[in-house]
Every structure is written in C-alpha cells, then in structure tokens.
C-alpha cells in the first residue's frame, strides 16, 4: 500500500492558503493540540487516517491521489478554455479547476507508472494533425485511427451499448476515457452547460473526460469532439458551443435511434 507523502500534505495546505490552525479546524481536528497534530502529520511523525485524508482533499480542493505523489507537482497552466464567457459560472469555476487538477494528477500517475514499468509507448497520433488540414483532413485522420466496427455500432440496441463500442475503439488507441461529472460528491456536480468535455493531450497517456451528467445521447459526440482535440495536440475544456476552436467534426444524427455519429465537413461526411 503506498504511503502518504508528508511533504505533499504541507504543500497542499499552503497552496490552499490555509494556516495550520485553519486547516486543522477544517478537517475536524479538535482541541488545543489540533494544529500540533496536523504539523506532526506534515512532518511525517503521524500518519493521517483515511477519513482525515478525505477531509483534506475536500478542504484543500485536491484529488486524494495527490497525497501519494513522490513530490509536489509542478505548477501547470490551466487547460485551454474553449468555452464561451456565458458558459463560465463564477461559482463553478473553482470546481472546474479542481477537476482539471484531479485529471492531471491521474494522468501523471498513469504516465509515471508506464515509464517505471518501461511500458511507455509514444502515441504518434497525438498532435499529428495540422489545423490547416481542415475538417476533412481531421475527419479522415480520425476515421483511419479508429478500428471501429461500424456495423456493430449501427446495430447497437441502446445508446449505452453504442457508446461502449465507440469508447472501446478509442481506448484501443491508447487514449484513457473517463466519465466524470463531479469531485466525488453530488454536491460538486458540474452541469453540462458549464463543462461538457475535456482533452489532455499527452504523447504517452492522453486523457479524455466526458461529463457524465450530460445526456447519454451526447456522450458519443463529446468523445469524438475531444478526440479531435487530441489529434490536434490541444488540451482544453469544452462546452456546448466551443466549436469555433475545432472544425466541425461530428454531429448527432437524427437517425432511427438518435445516436448515430458522422465525421462531417459541412454537408458531406464520412460515416463512422
């Protein structure tokens, strides 16, 4: 079982702008020695319990996995924001930032594990498409990348089954696909109007996040939309009308089952 890194505990508290006293109260440590007990945890003299770690993760707005990193992560620029201004709700932006940190942490851990096991494989498709190729070039690259069983996809009985087929095809390329709509509690739910999807382009462990609170009929669209960002080498957060930044890749078909997908260029398209 991995051990908590005391250095991370101190870094996470300080980066949240909390004193020992404030943090001790926030995670439920009581009594005159509360701050001293927290200091012991940060010095490595006392092991925090899992409930205490969960409270720290909530109070410091850091994913739980952060506390097990070998060293504090380097400050990273926020992922590019492809959303329009009206999609950015002031009250939800801290949660969006925390979600980005959470996924970046997962990505760093996966990449580190692959490199430690000498199993890191460069994903040549990440950033392989020049934006000047236009929507047709991007659609062609995406269709060539995915070994998608189109017959099985079209004949899927439910949207869940169709999405699973598409997700399997994307993950077979080495992309990690996550369905996340909050920070682990319904109280931190992010509406699709605030955040619909996210792409974190990386040549070893590219990640795509889909807001699971969105309509299931939108999941295939979002998955392919974010895959387009990965092929362009772009990391960012997408909303409903963020298409200005990426060529029109996909549209939800109004076919018999209302979950068909096409890679499109205006009125002409490449079926997927």
Secondary structure, DSSP 8 states (H G I E B T S, - for coil): -----HHHHHHHHHHTT--HHHHHHHTT--STTHHHHHHHHHHTSS---HHHHHHHHHHHT--GGGGGSSS--------EE-S-GGG--HHHHHHHHHHHHHHHHHHHHHHHHHHHTT-----TTTT-S-GGGHHHHHHHHHHHH----HHHHHT-SSHHHHHHHHHHHHHTTT-EEEE--SSSSGGG---TTT--EEEE--SSS-EEEE-TTS-HHHHHHHHHHHHHHHHTT--EEE-TT-GGGS---EEE--STTS--EEEEETTEEEE-
